[in-house]
Each structure stands twice: as C-alpha cells, then as structure tokens.
C-alpha cells in the first residue's frame, strides 16, 4: 500500500490538484514510523483515540476533519480563499510528519515543526508549489505548537502563530489533542461520521 492511501479521504478535501499532488508526494516521503506510532510518546498529551498503534495518523485525521468542518462553515471558511483552505489542509496533514525526528527516536522531538518545515523545503523540487506556498505551509507548520514553543530549558525555539492561517492550523491541532474528545474510527482509521 502506498503511504498516501492512509490519507485518501483527507487528500480528497483538497480541491487544487497541484496542491493535492504536492501533499501526496510529501506523504510518500514521510518516514515509515509516522504511520505506526501513537500521537503522544508518553500518553499524557492526547486523547485515547490517538494513543496506541497508528495513533498519530488518527490524531492528524482528527485535526484535518476539524479543519474541514470549520472551513465548510461559511462564517469561518468564508474568510479564506479556496487555495488558502487547501494549503491549511496540507499543512495539517504534514504538521507532525517528523514528530520523532527523521529517524525514529523514542520520544517526540521538540523541534519537530522545524524539522518537517525544513524537510518540505529540502524536497521542494518534488512538489508543484510556488515559493510563497512553501513559505505559507512552513510558517504555519512551525507555529502549530502555539504557546508550547519553549524547549526543556525554557528557551523560545518555535514561533507562536501570528497570521490567521497559523492561528487556524494551531487551533485545529489543539482541538484534536483535547483529552475530552471521543472521536470514533472504523477499522481503516477513518472517522465515523
């Protein structure tokens, strides 16, 4: 099975074929461990559905579904162009792509937003995105941790969200990590609607 097939449904939310193809290409470049690990290496920071085998995939699917539902609401989604929506969906699909580093480490790498941003830039020749679109995605990914932007020494190493796009991505990721959520998945790790 190709890696992008894990996100077949989520890729179909993206309307612009160029952005969809680019997202699919990046999914194929994600390390194998991404599709196997839980969203939280300790179990402390994510709800039950995102723990265990493939929990990170379910967390990403939840964040993307939250984004899709919000963007379909004209009171919220009406503030964004179709391409901006697609770029934010792509951002959410990829935001935790190197959560445990390029090579699997036991614990979450605090700088994983910077790692995946740089990985996208390093692979831009495989994508159909403009420089501005790559910057858009990179900035939103790098800021997705929101106020949890300091390392274990208290040093600020990640930016906080500044634009409406960065704030939207952070909000969807944040909501998908709330322990009070009880999102149901079927055997294919697709959200039951």
C-alpha positions in Angstrom: 0.0 0.0 0.0 1.2 3.5 -0.8 1.6 5.8 2.2 -0.7 8.4 0.7 -3.6 5.9 0.8 -3.7 6.4 4.6 -4.9 9.9 3.9 -7.0 9.2 0.7 -10.1 10.8 2.2 -8.3 13.8 3.6 -6.4 14.4 0.3 -9.8 14.5 -1.5 -10.8 17.5 0.7 -8.1 19.4 -1.3 -9.6 20.9 -4.4 -6.5 22.3 -6.2 -4.8 19.3 -8.0 -1.4 20.9 -7.8 -1.6 21.2 -4.0 -3.1 17.7 -3.7 -0.3 16.2 -5.8 2.3 18.0 -3.7 0.7 16.8 -0.4 0.6 13.3 -1.8 4.3 13.5 -2.8 5.2 14.7 0.7 3.2 11.9 2.4 5.2 9.4 0.4 8.4 10.9 1.8 7.4 10.6 5.5 9.3 8.0 7.5 7.6 4.7 8.0 7.4 5.1 11.7 4.9 8.0 11.3 2.2 5.6 10.3 2.8 3.3 13.3 3.4 5.4 16.4 1.0 7.0 18.9 0.4 10.7 18.9 2.0 11.0 22.3 5.0 9.1 23.3 4.1 9.2 27.0 0.3 9.2 26.6 -0.1 12.4 28.6 -1.0 15.0 25.9 -3.6 13.4 23.6 -7.0 11.7 23.8 -7.4 7.9 23.9 -8.2 7.6 20.2 -4.8 8.9 19.3 -2.8 6.5 21.5 -1.6 3.1 20.5 -0.6 1.8 17.1 -1.2 4.4 14.4 -2.5 6.9 16.9 -0.5 9.7 15.2 -2.3 9.0 12.0 -5.7 9.2 13.8 -4.6 12.5 15.5 -3.8 14.0 12.1 -7.1 12.8 10.6 -8.9 14.4 13.6 -7.2 17.7 13.1 -7.9 17.7 9.3 -11.6 16.7 9.9 -12.0 19.6 12.4 -10.4 21.9 9.9 -12.6 20.7 7.0 -15.8 21.1 9.1 -14.8 24.6 10.2 -13.8 25.6 6.7 -17.1 24.3 5.3 -18.9 26.7 7.6 -19.3 30.0 5.7 -19.0 32.1 8.8 -15.5 30.7 9.3 -14.4 29.4 5.9 -15.6 32.4 4.1 -12.6 34.3 5.3 -10.2 32.2 3.2 -9.7 31.5 -0.5 -10.0 28.0 -1.9 -6.2 27.7 -2.2 -5.6 29.0 1.3 -8.0 26.3 2.6 -6.2 23.7 0.6 -2.8 24.9 1.9 -4.0 24.8 5.5 -5.3 21.2 5.0 -2.0 20.2 3.5 -0.3 21.8 6.5 -2.4 19.8 9.0 -1.8 16.6 7.1 2.0 17.1 7.3 2.4 19.1 10.6 3.6 16.1 12.7 5.3 14.3 9.9 8.7 14.2 11.6 7.3 14.1 15.2 10.0 11.7 16.3 12.7 13.0 14.0 13.8 12.0 10.6 14.9 8.7 12.1 12.6 7.4 14.8 13.5 8.5 18.3 11.7 7.1 21.3 10.3 10.5 22.3 8.7 13.4 20.5 11.4 15.8 19.2 10.6 19.2 20.5 11.8 20.9 17.3 9.6 18.6 15.1 7.8 21.6 13.5 11.1 23.0 12.3 12.3 19.5 11.1 9.2 19.0 8.9 9.3 22.6 7.6 12.9 22.1 6.5 12.2 18.7 5.1 9.5 20.2 2.9 11.9 22.9 1.7 14.6 20.3 1.0 12.1 18.3 -1.1 10.5 21.3 -2.9 11.8 20.1 -6.3 9.4 17.1 -5.9 6.4 19.5 -5.4 4.2 21.6 -7.6 4.1 24.5 -5.1 5.3 28.1 -5.5 7.9 29.6 -3.2 5.1 31.6 -1.5 3.0 28.4 -0.9 6.0 26.6 0.6 6.6 29.6 2.9 2.9 29.6 3.8 3.0 25.9 4.8 6.4 26.2 6.5 5.3 29.1 8.7 2.0 27.5 9.7 3.7 24.2 10.5 6.5 25.9 12.5 3.9 27.8 14.6 1.5 24.9 15.1 2.6 24.3 18.7 1.2 27.7 19.7 2.2 28.8 23.3 4.1 25.5 23.8 7.1 26.9 22.0 9.8 26.7 24.6 12.3 23.8 24.9 13.1 22.0 28.2 15.5 24.8 29.2 12.8 27.4 28.8 14.3 28.8 25.6 11.8 30.0 23.0 12.7 27.9 19.9 9.4 27.9 17.9 7.4 30.9 16.8 3.9 31.5 18.1 1.1 31.8 15.5 0.9 35.4 14.1 -1.4 35.2 11.0 -4.9 34.0 10.7 -3.7 30.9 8.8 -1.1 30.0 11.5 -3.8 30.5 14.2 -6.3 28.3 12.4 -3.8 25.5 12.0 -2.8 25.7 15.7 -6.5 25.8 16.7 -7.3 22.6 14.7 -4.2 20.8 16.1 -5.0 22.0 19.6 -8.6 20.8 19.4 -7.6 17.4 18.1 -5.3 17.0 21.1 -8.0 17.6 23.8 -8.5 14.6 26.0 -12.2 15.2 26.3 -12.7 14.4 22.6 -14.0 10.9 21.8 -13.8 10.6 18.1 -14.7 7.2 16.7 -12.8 5.5 14.0 -13.5 2.4 11.9 -11.1 -0.4 11.2 -9.5 1.6 8.4 -8.7 4.5 10.8 -11.3 6.7 9.1 -13.5 8.9 11.2 -17.0 7.5 11.7 -19.4 10.4 10.8 
